[in-house]
């Protein structure tokens, strides 16, 4: 198939949903130059800014989450649902997509449902080990279901499922293809708490470096704090004479990943997919309030390979974290072995595989393109 495609993407509103959508759009536009992409999502400024940075047009609809909400929020969510569906139908009719791809999040429901009602082929992609409410319900409607992790198929009609992996952005793939240097540099720890940061992760890591252990004194730290803790974290590193780069959010993740020898991170699906492609070992601290405890279940897939350690947040102390940082950062060979194990769980062709499934739905025989 060489004809450009009009693809409508929908999902949000976290980076975990957004970045795989961007990766898929990049892969489609490389495969079929001239293809048009429209992203229908939430009104989050971060989503719109990220998408515009990649040059994709955006539209938004009024939509509210339903799972885990109190009675008032539930009533509000159900009340806005008819408006969501009408707005979604308007965008589908106006853009006239050849295909609609949902990548999860409550905004996905009305858009994929509207597309199905209007006779458009629909496909959903699930990043997590346990699907969210929207994708779970859409499983019966969608023509195809792309999965990131084995075992997720039990939540969906099995005949529709295909294991593609979780797409990562082209900048991350390009970094993964670069030859790794063997230089003996100062070891760098990268700390990630998700797109909004993680207060407890910030406390644990700064507390570990605050113990004054000689083995951690020379480690460089790059720390994404989120918007609330930046000044406090900076002050802690400065007080303990730790060389640290601290920011609420990093936009150029490829440059940041390039420096990292070990990560302390939440266990979001997209972050894990990126770490696997890059072969980066990690200490994982899953977000304890993630729906259906999906972050811990995400992490288990990578821990089983030997590429990561995982700790339940309530059981993790500053001392336990410090001990593990010393053990891992003090053994370069172990870090290298963990990196290889992490990479064994990677799906570097995930975006291309999803594009294959999209084109198959449009009647084209899929041909995996890995030349870019």
C-alpha positions as CSV (number, residue, x, y, z in Angstrom):
1,X,0.0,0.0,0.0
2,X,1.5,3.3,-1.1
3,X,-1.5,5.6,-0.8
4,X,-1.3,8.1,2.1
5,X,-3.6,7.4,5.0
6,X,-5.7,9.7,7.1
7,X,-5.2,8.4,10.7
8,X,-7.1,9.7,13.7
9,X,-5.4,9.0,17.0
10,X,-7.1,9.3,20.3
11,X,-6.0,8.9,23.9
12,X,-4.6,10.7,27.0
13,X,-4.0,12.4,29.2
14,X,-0.6,11.1,30.3
15,X,2.7,10.9,28.6
16,X,2.4,7.1,28.8
17,X,-0.6,7.2,26.4
18,X,0.7,10.1,24.3
19,X,4.3,9.0,23.4
20,X,3.3,5.6,21.9
21,X,0.7,7.4,19.8
22,X,3.4,9.8,18.5
23,X,5.7,6.9,17.8
24,X,3.0,5.2,15.7
25,X,2.2,8.4,13.8
26,X,6.0,8.8,13.1
27,X,6.1,5.2,11.8
28,X,3.1,5.7,9.6
29,X,4.3,8.9,8.1
30,X,7.7,7.3,7.3
31,X,6.0,4.3,5.7
32,X,3.5,6.4,3.7
33,X,4.7,9.9,3.1
34,X,1.8,12.4,2.8
35,X,-0.3,10.7,5.4
36,X,-2.3,13.0,7.6
37,X,-2.7,12.5,11.4
38,X,-5.2,14.2,13.7
39,X,-5.0,13.6,17.4
40,X,-8.2,13.9,19.4
41,X,-7.5,14.1,23.1
42,X,-8.0,16.0,26.3
43,X,-7.6,19.7,26.9
44,X,-4.3,19.2,28.8
45,X,-1.8,21.8,27.8
46,X,1.0,19.3,28.1
47,X,-0.6,17.0,25.6
48,X,-1.2,19.9,23.1
49,X,2.3,21.3,23.5
50,X,3.9,17.9,23.0
51,X,1.9,17.1,19.9
52,X,2.5,20.5,18.3
53,X,6.2,20.0,18.9
54,X,6.0,17.0,16.6
55,X,3.9,18.9,14.1
56,X,0.6,17.0,14.6
57,X,-2.8,18.7,14.5
58,X,-4.9,18.4,17.6
59,X,-8.5,18.6,18.6
60,X,-10.1,18.0,22.0
61,X,-13.5,16.9,23.4
62,X,-15.1,17.3,26.8
63,X,-14.5,14.0,28.6
64,X,-14.2,12.8,32.2
65,X,-12.9,9.6,33.8
66,X,-15.4,7.2,35.5
67,X,-13.3,4.6,37.3
68,X,-12.7,5.1,41.0
69,X,-14.7,8.3,41.2
70,X,-17.1,9.4,43.9
71,X,-20.8,9.6,43.2
72,X,-20.7,13.3,42.2
73,X,-17.8,12.8,39.8
74,X,-19.6,9.7,38.3
75,X,-22.8,11.7,37.7
76,X,-20.7,14.5,36.1
77,X,-18.9,11.9,34.0
78,X,-22.0,10.3,32.7
79,X,-23.7,13.6,32.2
80,X,-20.9,14.8,29.9
81,X,-20.8,11.5,27.9
82,X,-23.5,12.5,25.3
83,X,-21.6,15.7,24.6
84,X,-18.4,13.7,24.3
85,X,-19.9,11.4,21.8
86,X,-21.4,14.2,19.7
87,X,-18.1,16.1,19.7
88,X,-16.3,12.9,18.7
89,X,-18.7,12.3,15.8
90,X,-18.2,15.8,14.6
91,X,-14.4,15.4,14.5
92,X,-14.7,12.0,12.7
93,X,-17.1,13.4,10.1
94,X,-15.0,16.5,9.5
95,X,-11.6,14.8,9.3
96,X,-12.9,11.7,7.5
97,X,-10.2,9.3,8.7
98,X,-9.5,6.0,7.0
99,X,-8.8,4.5,10.4
100,X,-9.1,5.4,14.1
101,X,-6.5,4.2,16.6
102,X,-7.2,4.5,20.3
103,X,-4.2,4.3,22.7
104,X,-6.1,4.3,26.1
105,X,-7.4,6.8,28.5
106,X,-11.0,7.8,29.1
107,X,-11.1,10.1,26.1
108,X,-10.6,7.1,23.9
109,X,-14.1,5.7,24.5
110,X,-16.3,8.3,22.9
111,X,-14.0,8.7,19.9
112,X,-13.6,5.0,19.1
113,X,-17.3,4.4,19.7
114,X,-18.2,7.3,17.3
115,X,-15.8,5.9,14.7
116,X,-17.4,2.5,14.9
117,X,-20.9,3.9,14.7
118,X,-19.8,5.8,11.5
119,X,-18.4,2.7,9.9
120,X,-14.7,3.4,10.3
121,X,-12.2,0.6,11.0
122,X,-11.0,0.9,14.6
123,X,-8.0,-0.5,16.4
124,X,-6.9,0.0,20.0
125,X,-3.5,-0.3,21.6
126,X,-3.0,-1.3,25.3
127,X,0.2,-0.2,26.9
128,X,-0.3,-1.8,30.3
129,X,-0.4,-5.4,31.6
130,X,-3.9,-4.7,32.9
131,X,-6.0,-2.6,30.6
132,X,-7.8,0.5,31.7
133,X,-11.6,0.7,31.8
134,X,-11.9,2.5,28.4
135,X,-9.9,-0.1,26.5
136,X,-11.5,-3.0,28.3
137,X,-15.0,-1.8,27.2
138,X,-13.8,-1.0,23.7
139,X,-12.3,-4.5,23.2
140,X,-15.7,-5.8,22.0
141,X,-16.0,-2.9,19.5
142,X,-12.5,-2.6,18.1
143,X,-11.6,-4.5,14.9
144,X,-8.1,-5.2,16.2
145,X,-6.4,-5.1,19.6
146,X,-2.6,-4.5,19.9
147,X,-0.9,-5.5,23.1
148,X,2.3,-4.4,24.7
149,X,2.9,-7.3,27.2
150,X,2.1,-11.0,27.1
151,X,-0.7,-12.0,29.3
152,X,-2.9,-9.0,28.5
153,X,-4.9,-11.0,26.0
154,X,-6.9,-12.5,28.8
155,X,-8.8,-9.2,29.1
156,X,-9.9,-9.2,25.5
157,X,-11.5,-11.3,22.8
158,X,-8.5,-13.5,22.0
159,X,-9.0,-13.7,18.2
160,X,-8.6,-9.9,17.9
161,X,-5.4,-9.7,19.8
162,X,-1.8,-9.4,18.5
163,X,1.3,-8.8,20.6
164,X,3.1,-5.8,19.1
165,X,4.9,-4.3,22.0
166,X,4.7,-0.7,23.1
167,X,6.0,1.9,20.6
168,X,8.8,4.3,21.5
169,X,9.6,7.5,19.8
170,X,12.1,7.6,16.9
171,X,14.6,9.7,18.9
172,X,14.8,6.8,21.5
173,X,15.1,4.2,18.7
174,X,17.9,6.2,17.1
175,X,19.7,6.4,20.4
176,X,19.3,2.6,20.8
177,X,20.9,2.0,17.4
178,X,24.0,4.0,18.3
179,X,27.1,1.9,19.3
180,X,27.7,2.0,23.0
181,X,31.1,3.3,24.1
182,X,33.1,1.5,26.7
183,X,34.7,4.6,28.3
184,X,35.2,4.5,32.1
185,X,33.1,7.6,33.0
186,X,31.6,8.7,36.2
187,X,28.5,6.7,36.8
188,X,25.2,8.6,36.4
189,X,21.9,7.8,38.1
190,X,18.7,9.0,36.4
191,X,15.6,9.4,38.6
192,X,12.2,9.5,37.0
193,X,8.8,9.8,38.7
194,X,6.6,10.0,35.7
195,X,5.4,13.1,33.8
196,X,4.3,14.8,37.0
197,X,7.1,13.5,39.3
198,X,6.7,11.4,42.4
199,X,7.1,13.0,45.9
200,X,7.9,9.7,47.7
201,X,10.5,8.7,45.1
202,X,12.1,12.2,45.5
203,X,12.2,11.7,49.2
204,X,13.7,8.2,49.0
205,X,16.5,9.1,46.6
206,X,17.5,12.3,48.2
207,X,17.4,10.5,51.6
208,X,19.7,7.8,50.3
209,X,22.3,10.3,49.1
210,X,21.8,12.2,52.4
211,X,23.2,9.3,54.4
212,X,26.7,10.4,53.4
213,X,27.8,7.0,52.0
214,X,31.3,7.3,50.4
215,X,30.3,4.9,47.6
216,X,27.6,7.4,46.5
217,X,29.6,10.6,46.9
218,X,31.0,10.6,43.3
219,X,27.8,9.5,41.5
220,X,26.2,12.0,39.2
221,X,22.5,12.4,39.4
222,X,19.9,13.6,36.9
223,X,16.6,14.0,38.6
224,X,13.2,14.7,37.2
225,X,11.2,15.9,40.2
226,X,7.9,17.1,38.9
227,X,6.7,20.6,39.5
228,X,6.4,20.6,43.3
229,X,9.7,19.3,44.7
230,X,12.3,20.9,42.4
231,X,13.8,23.4,44.9
232,X,13.7,21.0,47.8
233,X,15.5,18.3,45.8
234,X,18.1,20.8,44.5
235,X,18.8,22.0,48.0
236,X,19.2,18.5,49.3
237,X,21.8,17.5,46.7
238,X,23.7,20.8,47.2
239,X,23.8,20.3,50.9
240,X,25.3,16.8,50.5
241,X,27.8,17.9,47.8
242,X,26.2,15.7,45.1
243,X,26.7,16.6,41.5
244,X,23.1,16.8,40.3
245,X,21.0,18.1,37.4
246,X,17.5,18.7,38.6
247,X,14.4,19.7,36.6
248,X,10.7,19.4,36.9
249,X,10.5,17.9,33.5
250,X,12.9,16.9,30.7
251,X,11.7,17.4,27.1
252,X,14.7,15.8,25.4
253,X,14.6,12.3,26.9
254,X,17.0,10.8,24.4
255,X,19.8,13.2,25.6
256,X,19.0,12.3,29.3
257,X,18.8,8.6,28.7
258,X,22.2,8.7,26.9
259,X,23.9,9.7,30.1
260,X,22.2,7.2,32.4
261,X,23.9,4.0,33.7
262,X,21.1,3.1,36.2
263,X,17.6,4.4,36.8
264,X,15.3,4.8,39.8
265,X,11.8,5.0,38.3
266,X,8.1,4.4,38.5
267,X,6.9,1.5,36.4
268,X,4.9,3.2,33.7
269,X,4.5,1.1,30.6
270,X,6.1,3.7,28.2
271,X,9.1,4.3,30.4
272,X,9.7,0.6,30.7
273,X,9.4,0.1,27.0
274,X,12.0,2.9,26.5
275,X,14.4,1.4,29.0
276,X,14.1,-2.0,27.4
277,X,14.9,-0.7,23.9
278,X,17.9,1.2,25.3
279,X,19.0,-1.7,27.6
280,X,19.0,0.4,30.8
281,X,18.9,-1.4,34.1
282,X,16.5,0.0,36.7
283,X,15.3,0.0,40.3
284,X,11.5,0.2,40.0
285,X,9.2,1.7,42.5
286,X,5.6,1.3,41.1
287,X,3.1,3.9,41.8
288,X,1.0,2.3,44.6
289,X,-2.3,3.9,43.5
290,X,-2.2,2.9,39.8
291,X,-5.5,1.4,38.7
292,X,-5.6,-2.4,39.2
293,X,-2.0,-2.1,40.5
294,X,-1.0,-2.2,36.9
295,X,2.5,-0.6,37.4
296,X,3.6,-3.4,39.6
297,X,2.3,-6.0,37.1
298,X,4.1,-4.0,34.3
299,X,7.4,-4.2,36.2
300,X,7.2,-8.0,36.8
301,X,7.7,-8.7,33.1
302,X,11.1,-6.9,33.3
303,X,12.1,-8.1,36.7
304,X,11.7,-11.7,35.6
305,X,14.4,-11.1,32.9
306,X,16.9,-9.9,35.5
307,X,16.9,-6.4,34.0
308,X,15.4,-4.6,36.9
309,X,14.8,-4.7,40.7
310,X,11.4,-3.8,42.0
311,X,10.3,-2.6,45.5
312,X,6.8,-1.9,46.9
313,X,6.8,1.7,48.0
314,X,5.5,1.2,51.5
315,X,8.2,-1.4,52.2
316,X,11.1,0.6,50.8
317,X,13.3,2.6,53.2
318,X,16.0,5.1,52.5
319,X,18.5,2.5,53.8
320,X,17.3,-0.3,51.6
321,X,17.5,1.9,48.5
322,X,20.9,3.2,49.5
323,X,22.2,-0.4,49.9
324,X,21.0,-1.4,46.5
325,X,22.3,1.8,44.8
326,X,25.7,1.1,46.3
327,X,25.6,-2.6,45.2
328,X,24.6,-1.9,41.6
329,X,26.6,1.3,41.0
330,X,29.7,-0.5,42.5
331,X,29.5,-3.3,39.9
332,X,29.8,-2.2,36.3
333,X,29.7,-5.7,35.1
334,X,26.4,-6.3,36.9
335,X,24.9,-3.2,35.4
336,X,26.0,-4.4,31.9
337,X,24.4,-7.8,32.5
338,X,21.2,-6.2,33.7
339,X,21.2,-4.0,30.6
340,X,21.4,-7.0,28.3
341,X,18.6,-8.7,30.3
342,X,16.4,-5.5,30.0
343,X,17.0,-5.4,26.3
344,X,15.8,-9.0,25.9
345,X,12.3,-7.7,26.8
346,X,12.3,-5.0,24.1
347,X,10.0,-4.6,21.1
348,X,11.9,-2.1,18.9
349,X,9.6,-2.7,16.0
350,X,6.4,-2.1,17.9
351,X,5.4,1.0,16.0
352,X,6.0,-0.7,12.7
353,X,3.9,-3.7,13.8
354,X,1.0,-1.5,14.8
355,X,1.2,0.2,11.4
356,X,1.1,-3.2,9.8
357,X,-2.1,-4.0,11.7
358,X,-3.6,-0.7,10.6
359,X,-2.8,-1.3,7.0
360,X,-4.1,-4.9,7.2
361,X,-7.4,-3.5,8.4
362,X,-7.5,-1.2,5.4
363,X,-7.1,-4.2,3.1
364,X,-3.3,-4.0,2.5
365,X,-1.0,-6.9,3.1
366,X,1.4,-5.8,5.9
367,X,5.1,-5.6,5.1
368,X,7.3,-4.8,8.1
369,X,9.5,-1.8,7.3
370,X,12.6,-1.6,9.5
371,X,14.8,0.4,7.2
372,X,14.4,3.8,9.0
